[in-house]
């Protein structure tokens, strides 16, 4: 498959605009900038090939260039057909050590062909967002596995898939669950997903949240962030859950908690954050009010069952760019944003998470890749937590960049905390 530069009518002009976007992101990414100084000096990735399947936009590009400037050959493609910025992809492809196959709006065949094109570079390290590349390597290219040092996984859905694969004894090289580190999970999932999802829905529809009922499906870290930010914009928030402790947590945080069947009758905006399929289905569509908005902030486009909605509808139209209206037999209209894909990355104004948030997540990605190269023999096949010392390293870089000073434990305090025999 041709790289992006061979697919665009004017790759040079596109690359120039992409570089402008990347430069803006870099200005607000102090963690990656600090790591860049170290990586360019030490070149810890010399001789390695990094295969990436990520959302190809400006913040991801800053990480990609960092890995290339650390000595790696990098091949990258998208992890969602609608999240790629073609100009950013062209800018990456112009880098002498990077080949980008990412293109916006590809069909399923083109999407998986691009993943295969990255795998053709025979990566020694994989960096995934959703696990599609890891799955393709295990299913179709098992001979490459012996030469792969390890990988990193960015998102909740990918980690869930990897753990299931690991439980079945099928994951044959080590992968760091970057998503699960505090520096990623507590900021990216809560603040990043919460802010960017609501912002993109508002920009796509030009509608307010004030006075509306926002139904949040799932109360994990992402759902918690969406609920918190929606409440802050004066919406009435309803949470649906299947896990009793998370449901109780949402209840104790002051949100109304109920079933999707009940919420379907009162909601104005529905946002799914579960990572599961068929969260909103025919039985819910039949109960919804005229004009509701349906958006997905989970990884794949399976949370809102669009096949069932299309079967119910008597007419469909593009009501607004990024908004598809489904008219039901009784005249009610249900509006789906971004084709049911990640609303913060696949909508017309698809900016993704705030730059500062992704700086933290991608800082963890960068040091995890470094760890794979430097200490990969310490990790056997399977899913691994990112070592806490690496997460703390990224946090310390961020605090220093923000000019924030914190206390240190004294020797006596450290001894007290590490001892079992100090009583009252």
N, C-alpha and C positions, 0 to 999 in steps of 0.2 A: 504494500500500500504506500502511495506517495505521502511525503510529509506535507504539512499544511502549506508551506511556501509554494508547492507545486499545484495547489488546489485553489488559490486565491487569485483574482484578476490582477491585483496590484499589491503583491506581498510587501514591497518596500514601504509603501504608504501605510499599510496596515501595521507593519512592525514599528514605524515611527510613533503612531498613536499608542500602540501597546507599550512601548518604552516609556511614554509619558505617564501612563497609568501606573506602571511598575515603580517609576521614580517617586510618585506621590506616596505609594504604599510604603516604600522603603524609608521615607522621611519620618514615618510614624511607627517604625518597627525597631526600637532600640535593642531588643534581644537579638534579633537576627544580625543587626549591624555589629554588635559586640562579638558575636560568634564568627562573623565574617572575617574580622581581623585575625582571630585565632586560626580559622580554617585556611585562609589564604597563606598564612605564614607556615603552618605545619603540614598542610595538604594531606590530611588523614585518609582521604578517599582515593589516593593515587592508585591507578590500576583497576579500580572497581567500576562496574557498570550498574547503574541504578535504573530500574524499570518502575515507572510511576503511573497509576491510574487515579487521578484526582480531579477536583473541580478546577479547571484551568482558567484562572482569573488572576488579577494582579498580585494578591497576597501569596497565592500558591507559587506564582512566578518568582517571587523573592526567595522562597525556599528552594525552588528548583535551581535558580542561578547560584545560590549559596553552595549547594551540593556539587554543582559543576565546577565552581571556582575552588572547591576543596580537592579537585583532581579527578572527579568521576566523569565518565561518559554517562549522560542521562538521556533516556528515551521516555517520553511522556504522552499520555492520551487522557481523554476525559473519563469521568466516572458517572456521568449523567449526560444524555444527549442534548439537553437544553442549558447546561450550565457553563459551557465554554464561551469565552470571549475570543473571537477569531483574531482580533488585533493583538491580544496578549499572546495567543498561541504563535502568531507570526513572529513576534518579538523574541520569544524563546527559541524558535527555529533558527533565528539569525545568529544565535550564540554558537560559537565554534564547537562546543562540547555538548550541545543539546539538539536532539531531534524531536519535534513535536508533531504528533499525528492527530491532535485534538481539533475537532471542527464542530461548530454548533449545528443542531438540527439534523443530525444523521439518523438514519433508520437503524433498526436492530442489527441488520447484517453489517452495515458500515461500522457500527459501534464495536461489535466484537472483532471485526477485521482489524480495527485500529489497535485493540488489545493484543491481537496476534502479532501485529507489526512491531509493537514494543517488545514482546517476548522473543521475536526474531533476533533482537540485539543480545540475547542470552544474558539477562541480568544476573548479577551476583547478589544483589539486594533488591527487595521489592518494597515499595511504599504505596499502600492501597487506601482507598476510601470506599468501603463497601465490600471488599474481598473478591471482586470479580477477577482480578489478575491472579491471585493465589489459587482460586478455583480452576482457572483455565490452565495454569501450569500443572496442577496435580492431575487434571483430567486428560489433557492433551499433550503435555510435554514433560512426562515424568523423568526423562533422562537428564533434564536440566537440574533436577533437585539436588543432586550430589554436589553441584558447583555453586549452589546458593547458600550464602552465609546466614541469611536471615531476612526478616521483613518487619515492617511497621504497619499497624492498622489505625486509621484516623477516627472512625466513627462507631457509634453504638451498634448499629445494624451489622457492620462488618465484624465487630468483636463477638457478637452473638453467634454469627455464622461460624466464625473460627472456633469458638468454644464447642459448638456442636460437632464440628469436624474433628476437633481434638478428642472429644469424648468418644467418638467412634473409632479412634485410633488411626485416622486418615491424614492428619496433618504431619507432614514429614520434614519440616524444618522450623526453626524457632521464629516466632512472630511476637513483637512487643505490642501489647494492648495500649497504645498511646492514648486512646479515648478514656481509659480508666484512671489516668493520673490526676491528682488534684489540680495541677496547673492547667489541665485541659478541661476536665469534667466540671469543675466548679465555676469556670468562667466562660468557656466556649459554649457549653451546652445550656447553661442557665442564662447568661447575659447575651451571648452571641445569638443563639436561636431565638430567644425571647424578643430581643430588639429587632433583629433583621427580618424575622417572619412578619411581625406586626407592621414594620415600616413598609415592607414590600406589598403587603395587602392594601395598606392605606394608599400608597402611591399608584398601585394598579387600578384601584376602584375610585379613588378620590372621595372616600367615605370616612366618617368618623366612627370611633368606638364608643363615645360618650352616650350613655343611656341604652346601649345595645347589650344583648345577652350573648356572651362569647362562650362557646362550649369547647373545652380543651379535652381531647381524648388522650389519656395517659398522663400520669403524674410522676414520671421519672424526672431526671434533671432538666431535660428539654421542656417537658410539660410544665414543670414548676416555674421555669423562666417565662414561658408564654403567659401563664396565669398571672404571675406577679406583674409583668409589664402591662397586660391588658387591664388589670385592676387599677394600676396607676394611671391609666387613661380613662378612668371613670366608667369602665364597663362592668356589668354584672357578670361574674365568672362562674360557670358551672363546670365541674370536673367529672369525667367518667373514668372508671378504672376497673381492672379485673383482679388486681393484687390488693388484698385486704389492708395491709399495713400502709401502702401508699394512699389508698382511699382514706384511711383514718388520718393520715398526715394532712391530706388536703382538707379534710373536715376540720381538723384542729387549727389549720391556718385560716379558717373562716370562710372557705368556699363552699358553695352548695355542691353536694356530691350525689349523683344519681346514675341511673342507667342511660345508655344512649337511646333506648326506646322512649324513655320519658323526656330526655333532653331534646330529642328531635322535634317535639311539639312546641318548644319555647325558644330555641336558639335562633339567633340572627346570623352569627358567624361561627362556623365549625372549623377547628384546627386540629388535625390529627398529629400526634407525636409519639406513636407507639412502636414503630418499626415492624408492626405486624400487618397482616392482610385482612381485608373485609371488616374493617372497623365501622364503616358506614356503608349500609347496603340497602337493598330494595325496601325492606320493612321500615327503614328509617326515612328514606326518600318519600314514602307514601304519607308520612306524618308531618313533613316539614311545611313551614309557611312559605308563602310567595316571596321571592326575592332573596332567599338566604344565600350566603357565600360559603363555599366549600373549599378549604385549602388544606394542603398536606405539608407538614414540616418534618416528616419522617424521611428515610432515605429513598425508598423505592415507591413507584406510583401504583401501589396495590392497596393502600389503606382506604381509599374511597373507591368503591366498586363501580367504575365507569361503564363497564359492559352492561350491568344491570340498569344503570341510570339511562343509558342510551336505548335499551329495550323498552323502558317505560315511556320515554319521550315520544311525542308526536312531531316535534320539530326541534331543530338545533340551529344556533347561529352564533357568530362572534358578536357579542353585545358590546364589547370594548376590547381593545388590544390586550390579550392575556386573560380574557374572561369569556368562557364559552357558556352560553345560556341553553338550558334544556327545558323545553316547555312540556308540561305534563297534560294529560287529556282534559283535566278540569281547569286548565288555564294557569296553574301555578308555574312559576319559573324558578329553577334552581341554577345557580351560577357557580361554575367550577373554575378555579384559578390555576394557571400554569399547567394545564392538562393533567392536574393531579400529581404533578411532580413537585420536588422541593420548591416551595413557593418563594423562599428567600434567594434561590439561585437560578430558577427557571422562569421567573416572571420577566416581563419586558424590561423593567429596570432592575436587573439582577446583579446586585452588588455584594450579596453574601454578608457574612458576619463583619462587624466593625474591624478595622485594621488592627487596633491595639489588642483586641481579643485574639485574633489569629496569630499575632506575633508570639503570644504565649504558647499556643498550640504547636505552631511550627518550630518554635524554639525547642520544644520537647522532641518533635520529630527529628530535628537536626542532631541533637545530642544522642538520641537513640540510634540513629544510623551510625554515628561515630562509635558508639558502644559495640555495635554489631561487628564493625571492622576490628576494633582493638581487643575485644574480649569475647568474640563470638563462640569460641570453644567452651566457654563456661555455660552455655545454654543449649540444652537438648531440644529435639523436636517438640513443638507444642506452643501454647499461648503463655507468654510471660508478662508479668508486671514490669513496667519500667522501673529500674532501681531508684529508690527514693532519693539517693544522693544526686541523681541527674535532675529530678524534679525540683529539688532544693536549689541546685545550681541555676536553673532557669529563673526561679523565684528571686534569688539573690541578684541576678543581673537586672531584673525588672525593678526591684526596690532601689538599686543603685541609680538606675536611669531616672527614677522618679524623685530621687533625693530623699528617700525615706530611710531613717536609721532605726534599728531595733536593738533590744538588749541581747546579751549573751548569757548563757548559764555559767555560774561560777563553778569551780571544781567541786565545791561542797554540794551545790544544787544537783550537779550531774550525778555525783555519787549517790545522793539521796534518791533520785529518780530511778537509778539503775539497780538499787538494792532492794532485796526482799525482806530484810530483817530490821528495818527501821519502823518502829511502831509509833504509838502516840507519845 
